[in-house]
Amino acid sequence: MTNSTHRDDCRLCGSKELDLVLPILPSAIGDDFIPAHLLNEKQDTYSLDTYLCLGCGHLQNIDIVNPDILFRNYTYKSSVSLGLVDYFKQYANEVVSQLHLPTDSLVVELGSNDGSLLKAFKEKGLRVVGVDPARNIAAAATTAGIPTVPEFFTLQVAENISTHHGKANLICANNVFAHADNIADIVKGIRHLLTDDGVFVFEVSYVPDIIDNMVFDTIYHEHVSHHAIIPLENFFNALDMTLFDAKKVKSKGGSIRGFAQPRSTGQRAKSKDLLAMIVEEERRGILQPKIYRDFFESIEKRKKATLNYVKEALAQGKKVAGFGASTTTTTLLYHFELQDKLSFIVDDNPIKQGLYSPGAHIPVLPSSALQTEKPDLVVILAWMYADVMINKSQAYLEAGGEFLRPLPEVRVVNQNGMRELK
Ligand SMILES: [Zn+2]
């Protein structure tokens, strides 16, 4: 397989009527921060053009980077923070009590990573099986007592699991459900593996929240589907699955936790929350291009104001840096055309320090570099953490430093206070 492929039909309904509503500029693979000894290897950029299907209303990327490049060596993504362990315990408690799962239930997780969530289910007495294509992480999870299949989840993998472990009462997928190009095969596998009254629970970022919270930078190469309820429900129905509940959750700038069951055998009634979300999606017109074109226009306004300010600073001989080294900041950096304008990026994650940004190879330094390198302006690429960053950087501001937060509105903060750029 080549490094990327381009499909010409909708991932959910097969329609070829695809409208390019968010022409986000190409970027390198968002999380491919590299060490110094790899700097002479060129890192390619790939399309992030985002299309709306005029057949079913599904928002998606159709230029697909080879998943072996994206997911097989997920080395830097395995570390689970302490906060997440608590989140997983809470998640397991909520789901087990909401769905009244018997104690000998089988729970299967797709994209199970190091097994942290399954561990929380196991501690509640349930049987667990993980599936994760990152072979090194899957092997480590298995050794640690969470049996993990080192593959991408497919119908065939589902058949193997049901042969060896029986049917699953619960299948979970957090975020991976938006990652796969061949989502139909995944849902066929889920349908096969679930018991008649089993439940599939998944978290995905939610299109209306992407728009409302301006988080266009959650669009990156791993993340090829951007879900809303209406297109997803039509897709599920065609594969004998149906949604019965959805809740908003805060992760990734706005997501939903969706609950689906076999359509022909599931007994759970559709929740009021789910029905209300469908009504709201219709009211807002999320199946039509207009809302996306308006969204893109507002992104472009902020890009222009940010870029003008940065160019002006550079023209005056000022030193400009960035804050935040992550997948989302790579999308932002490239789309706002800042990749050749920053001297360095600061980030307090020690895993990223000493590495170089994907493609553009901007060095990543600890935030103490604000004192030692004294940049005149810092663009807050990880803008959702802007308040935290500004609050802990008072010494930098008092020494004459300046921050620019590019989204949701463009703001400049220095020792004279805050002002908005239009
Ligand atoms: Zn479609």
Boltz pocket constraint, residues with backbone or C-beta under 6 A from the ligand:
constraints:
  - pocket:
      binder: B
      contacts: [[A, 10], [A, 11], [A, 12], [A, 13], [A, 14], [A, 15], [A, 53], [A, 54], [A, 55], [A, 56], [A, 57], [A, 58]]
      max_distance: 6.0
